[in-house]
Amino acid sequence: MRIVASGFLSRAEPGTNRANLTFPMALSLSDGTLIATLRAGPEKDTASDRIEIYRSADDGATWTGPDTPFVSPAVEGKGGSLKICYLTELAPGRLIAAAMWIDRTTYPGLPLFNADTEGCLPMAILLADSHDNGVSWSGWRHVPMPAEIGPPSLTSPLLKLADGRLAMSIETNKPYLDRSKWQQRAVYFHSSDQGQTWSAPVTVAEDPTGRIFNWDLRAAVGPDGRIASFAWTYDSQTSTYLDIHRRVSTDGGLSWTPPEAIGVSDQAARPAIRRDGSVVLAWVDRFGTQSIRARYAPAIDAPFSPDSEVVIYTHGAGEAASADTGDMLASMDLWSFGLPFAEVLPGGDVLVFYYAGEPKALDIRWARLTV
């Protein structure tokens, strides 16, 4: 595997509401074009965050945009901002957007994550529909969550399953002032009516002792219908990152293989699963080499060969992880690269998107990989 091209989806504009660009994603549409979203704001977490849309007709070499069709609504009477927006193609021309909304009213001016309690601001998951490839959108609709979920984190685009159902990957969190032990878990919700209603949650990853956290499950569906999910795995007792763990489901996320360490640690990208079933997985190594890398596996459940590894981005000298989970998570606002997201192009190459730069100017960049 090698890098054959690289560039920028969008450049930061320091000192403006576009100084920090993060949370990139892209979707290859049935008509051969690409549509991408990112989150823009003056800093990494602000009440003025907004979602931008970009398009490419040449496999990501050049982009048009930004368009800003999404307005953050009030949810249950509270004002807030959109943090993440993932797109899924339901049929040619028909898209569904899934967004994570942050309540900026209940605790005004406070950061998303409370390092003291390990709780999060109130959050909500919102959905919208488009029937013209994302040119225009319906209003947002709120997805109700059971109280046990707490503030919900959206960790992947909605998955279109082989039987036509949708699956939504959600991570549980604690309320902002909750000082109880964090019993973190990741769950799936399923919809049989294209996102109008959703099932009860099904647990995907959980440590009953509460010691091991399975964060940011990044997932995709293979050509044979199997789902591969990759967890950012953290030991809260030793404050260390474990290997990324892979889980595979053959029944749409109702049951999963035991978690399997893949040989590299830190935060996984959304995997790119190619038409032949092979997988390109990028990941962030913040505390070792301070780089973004990628490896190749010939099948959804096959090993990722170290010989296939490519370095997509190198930032600088390594940084030690904090010995405190809350402090470590709060420091994410200071990290100046990460959140890779991979998408397969029609010809089989893979685009990996990520943010990088310096705290006052974070760009969205891309690298094109060929296998």
FENQUIDA-V206200 format. One record per residue. SS is DSSP state (h for helix, s for strand, l for the rest). OMEGA is omega in degrees with one decimal (999 if undefined). D_LAST is the distance of its C-alpha to the last C-alpha in Angstrom with 2 decimals. Layout:
# FENQUIDA-V206200
[[SS & OMEGA & D_LAST] [SS & OMEGA & D_LAST]]
This chain:
# FENQUIDA-V206200
[[l & -178.9 & 4.32] [s & 176.3 & 6.70] [s & -178.1 & 9.08] [s & 178.0 & 10.09] [s & 176.3 & 13.09] [s & -179.4 & 15.42] [s & -176.7 & 18.82] [s & 167.1 & 21.43] [s & 178.1 & 22.06] [s & 179.4 & 25.63] [l & 177.5 & 27.70] [l & 174.4 & 30.46] [s & -175.0 & 34.09] [l & 177.9 & 36.00] [l & -179.8 & 39.40] [l & 175.4 & 38.75] [l & 175.6 & 37.67] [s & -178.7 & 34.10] [l & -178.3 & 34.00] [s & 178.0 & 31.60] [s & -176.8 & 28.56] [s & 177.7 & 26.72] [s & 176.2 & 25.18] [s & 168.9 & 22.57] [s & 177.6 & 20.94] [s & -178.2 & 19.45] [s & 175.1 & 19.54] [s & -174.5 & 18.08] [l & -178.4 & 21.28] [l & -179.3 & 22.21] [l & 177.2 & 23.39] [l & 178.3 & 20.00] [l & 176.4 & 21.05] [s & 170.3 & 20.13] [s & -176.1 & 22.82] [s & 173.2 & 22.72] [s & 172.4 & 25.39] [s & 175.1 & 26.40] [s & -179.8 & 29.56] [s & 177.3 & 31.82] [s & 178.6 & 34.90] [l & 174.7 & 37.08] [l & -175.0 & 35.94] [l & 179.7 & 33.42] [l & -177.8 & 35.88] [l & 177.6 & 38.72] [l & -179.4 & 40.87] [l & 176.2 & 39.80] [l & 175.0 & 36.10] [s & -179.2 & 34.82] [s & 176.3 & 31.73] [s & 178.2 & 30.24] [s & 178.2 & 28.18] [s & 179.3 & 25.93] [s & 176.2 & 24.40] [s & 176.4 & 21.90] [l & -177.5 & 21.94] [l & 177.0 & 19.22] [l & 174.0 & 16.01] [l & 179.5 & 17.27] [l & 176.6 & 18.16] [l & -174.8 & 21.79] [l & 170.8 & 23.72] [s & -178.1 & 27.27] [s & 8.9 & 29.41] [s & 164.6 & 30.59] [s & -177.9 & 32.50] [l & -176.0 & 34.43] [l & -172.6 & 35.62] [l & 173.9 & 35.97] [l & 178.9 & 39.26] [l & -177.1 & 39.68] [l & 165.2 & 42.47] [l & 177.4 & 45.19] [s & -177.1 & 44.56] [l & 176.2 & 47.77] [l & -178.0 & 49.61] [s & 174.7 & 47.45] [l & -178.7 & 45.60] [s & -177.8 & 42.06] [s & 177.6 & 38.70] [s & -176.0 & 35.23] [s & -175.6 & 32.68] [s & 172.1 & 29.51] [s & 178.1 & 28.70] [s & 179.3 & 25.89] [s & 175.9 & 25.53] [s & 177.0 & 24.85] [s & 178.0 & 25.14] [s & 178.5 & 27.79] [s & 179.0 & 28.09] [l & -179.4 & 27.49] [l & -176.2 & 29.39] [s & -179.0 & 30.32] [s & 170.1 & 28.89] [s & 177.8 & 30.13] [s & 174.4 & 30.07] [s & -175.1 & 30.50] [s & 172.0 & 31.91] [s & -176.0 & 33.25] [s & -179.5 & 36.70] [s & 175.6 & 38.60] [s & 179.0 & 42.41] [l & -175.7 & 43.79] [l & -173.5 & 47.42] [l & 178.0 & 48.34] [l & -171.4 & 47.64] [l & 175.5 & 47.71] [l & -178.7 & 46.09] [l & -177.8 & 44.60] [l & -178.9 & 40.94] [l & -175.4 & 38.59] [s & 177.8 & 38.63] [s & -176.0 & 41.94] [l & -178.0 & 41.36] [l & -177.2 & 44.83] [l & -172.6 & 44.48] [l & 175.9 & 40.68] [s & -179.4 & 41.39] [s & 169.5 & 39.81] [l & 174.0 & 41.45] [l & -178.2 & 42.03] [s & 178.0 & 38.98] [s & 175.2 & 38.38] [s & -177.9 & 35.66] [s & 178.7 & 36.14] [s & 174.6 & 34.77] [s & -175.7 & 35.06] [s & 173.8 & 34.29] [s & 177.6 & 33.38] [l & -179.6 & 33.99] [l & 177.6 & 32.82] [l & 173.1 & 29.16] [l & 175.9 & 30.36] [l & 177.1 & 32.96] [l & -173.2 & 35.76] [l & 171.4 & 36.04] [l & 170.3 & 38.64] [l & 178.5 & 40.40] [l & 169.3 & 39.01] [s & -174.3 & 40.06] [s & 176.3 & 40.30] [s & 179.2 & 38.85] [l & 179.3 & 41.58] [l & 173.0 & 40.59] [l & -178.4 & 42.71] [h & -177.7 & 44.51] [h & -178.8 & 42.76] [h & -173.7 & 39.45] [l & 175.6 & 41.00] [l & -172.8 & 39.15] [l & 172.0 & 35.89] [s & 176.4 & 32.47] [s & -169.5 & 29.80] [l & 179.0 & 26.50] [l & 169.6 & 24.06] [l & 171.6 & 24.28] [l & -178.6 & 26.43] [s & 173.6 & 24.56] [s & -174.4 & 25.30] [l & -175.6 & 25.85] [l & -178.5 & 25.83] [l & 177.7 & 29.64] [l & 176.8 & 29.83] [l & 172.4 & 30.94] [s & 174.3 & 29.58] [s & -179.4 & 28.93] [s & -177.3 & 29.52] [s & -175.1 & 28.42] [s & 176.0 & 31.28] [s & 179.9 & 32.18] [l & 175.8 & 35.87] [l & 175.4 & 37.71] [s & 170.5 & 41.30] [s & -168.2 & 43.75] [l & -174.7 & 44.32] [l & -176.7 & 47.57] [l & -179.2 & 46.95] [l & 178.7 & 47.58] [l & 179.5 & 46.98] [l & -179.3 & 44.24] [l & 177.3 & 40.79] [l & -171.8 & 39.80] [l & 172.8 & 36.24] [s & 176.7 & 34.27] [s & -175.1 & 31.50] [s & 170.7 & 32.38] [s & 165.8 & 31.32] [s & -178.6 & 33.60] [s & 177.9 & 33.31] [s & 177.0 & 34.59] [l & -178.2 & 35.60] [l & 174.6 & 36.89] [l & 171.1 & 33.92] [l & 178.9 & 34.76] [l & 177.7 & 38.53] [l & -174.0 & 39.40] [l & -178.9 & 37.67] [l & 168.4 & 38.31] [l & -178.1 & 39.42] [l & 173.5 & 36.76] [s & -177.7 & 34.94] [s & 177.3 & 34.01] [s & -176.6 & 30.37] [s & 178.7 & 30.71] [s & 169.5 & 33.96] [l & -176.9 & 35.69] [l & 179.4 & 39.33] [l & -177.7 & 40.59] [l & -177.7 & 39.05] [l & -175.9 & 37.67] [s & 177.3 & 33.92] [s & 175.2 & 32.41] [s & -173.7 & 29.33] [s & 164.8 & 28.37] [s & 178.4 & 25.97] [s & 179.3 & 24.44] [s & -170.0 & 21.17] [s & 174.0 & 20.39] [s & -179.0 & 18.66] [s & 179.6 & 19.42] [l & -179.4 & 17.21] [l & 177.8 & 17.75] [l & 177.8 & 20.28] [l & 177.9 & 22.21] [l & 175.6 & 21.58] [s & 170.6 & 21.35] [s & -179.8 & 19.43] [s & -175.7 & 21.25] [s & -173.4 & 20.67] [s & 168.5 & 23.85] [s & -165.8 & 24.74] [s & -170.0 & 27.31] [s & 176.1 & 30.41] [s & -175.3 & 33.51] [l & 179.3 & 36.42] [l & -179.4 & 38.88] [l & -177.6 & 37.18] [l & 179.3 & 35.39] [s & 173.4 & 32.08] [s & 172.8 & 28.53] [l & 174.5 & 27.38] [s & 165.5 & 23.88] [s & -179.0 & 21.97] [s & 179.3 & 22.99] [s & 170.7 & 21.21] [s & -179.7 & 23.38] [s & 177.6 & 22.68] [s & 176.9 & 25.16] [l & -175.8 & 25.87] [l & 175.4 & 28.84] [l & 176.7 & 27.78] [l & 177.2 & 28.33] [l & 176.0 & 31.80] [l & -171.2 & 30.89] [l & 171.0 & 28.12] [l & 174.8 & 27.01] [l & 179.9 & 28.31] [l & -176.7 & 26.32] [s & 176.1 & 23.83] [s & -174.6 & 22.99] [s & 174.0 & 19.29] [s & 174.5 & 20.02] [s & -175.6 & 19.69] [s & 177.5 & 22.38] [l & -165.9 & 23.32] [s & -178.6 & 22.19] [s & 169.7 & 19.10] [l & 165.5 & 17.44] [s & -175.0 & 17.48] [l & 173.0 & 14.43] [s & 179.1 & 11.93] [s & -174.1 & 12.17] [l & -174.8 & 10.33] [l & 178.5 & 12.64] [l & 178.9 & 11.87] [l & 177.4 & 12.82] [l & -171.8 & 9.77] [s & 168.0 & 10.03] [s & -179.4 & 8.76] [s & 171.5 & 12.07] [s & 175.9 & 13.46] [s & 178.3 & 16.99] [s & 172.0 & 19.98] [s & -173.6 & 21.74] [l & -169.0 & 25.01] [l & 175.3 & 27.46] [l & -177.5 & 25.64] [l & -174.4 & 23.39] [l & -176.8 & 23.89] [s & 169.3 & 20.27] [s & -174.4 & 17.40] [s & 177.5 & 14.33] [s & 174.4 & 11.24] [s & -176.4 & 9.94] [s & 171.0 & 7.91] [s & -176.1 & 10.26] [l & 178.7 & 10.22] [l & -174.0 & 13.22] [l & -179.1 & 15.29] [l & -177.7 & 17.60] [l & 177.5 & 15.59] [l & 172.9 & 15.47] [l & -173.2 & 12.97] [l & 174.0 & 12.38] [h & -179.4 & 13.87] [h & -178.9 & 12.11] [h & -170.1 & 8.71] [l & 173.1 & 10.81] [s & 176.2 & 10.78] [s & -177.6 & 14.07] [s & -176.5 & 14.16] [s & 173.7 & 17.96] [s & -172.9 & 20.90] [l & -175.8 & 24.33] [l & -176.3 & 27.00] [l & -179.6 & 29.21] [l & -178.5 & 28.88] [l & -179.4 & 31.34] [l & 176.3 & 33.14] [l & 176.9 & 33.11] [l & 176.9 & 36.51] [l & -178.7 & 38.59] [l & -176.4 & 39.48] [h & -179.5 & 37.24] [h & 178.9 & 38.96] [h & -178.9 & 38.81] [h & -179.7 & 35.13] [h & 178.5 & 34.29] [h & -178.1 & 36.68] [h & 178.5 & 35.03] [h & 179.2 & 31.81] [h & -179.0 & 33.52] [h & -178.4 & 33.42] [l & -170.9 & 29.72] [l & 173.9 & 28.12] [s & 175.7 & 24.42] [s & 180.0 & 22.43] [s & 177.0 & 21.86] [s & 178.3 & 18.11] [s & -175.5 & 17.12] [s & 176.9 & 13.73] [s & -179.7 & 13.58] [s & 174.5 & 11.36] [l & -177.9 & 12.09] [l & -179.2 & 13.60] [l & 177.1 & 11.04] [l & 173.2 & 8.19] [l & -177.1 & 6.95] [s & 171.9 & 8.47] [s & 174.6 & 11.65] [s & 178.2 & 13.22] [s & 178.6 & 16.97] [s & 173.6 & 19.52] [s & 178.7 & 23.01] [s & 178.0 & 24.15] [s & 176.3 & 27.23] [s & -172.7 & 30.72] [l & -177.9 & 33.03] [l & -179.0 & 34.82] [s & -179.8 & 31.84] [s & 178.8 & 28.53] [s & 166.5 & 25.97] [s & -176.2 & 23.03] [s & 176.1 & 19.93] [s & 172.1 & 16.34] [s & 178.6 & 13.05] [s & -178.2 & 10.19] [s & 172.5 & 6.64] [s & -176.9 & 3.79] [l & 999 & 0.00]]
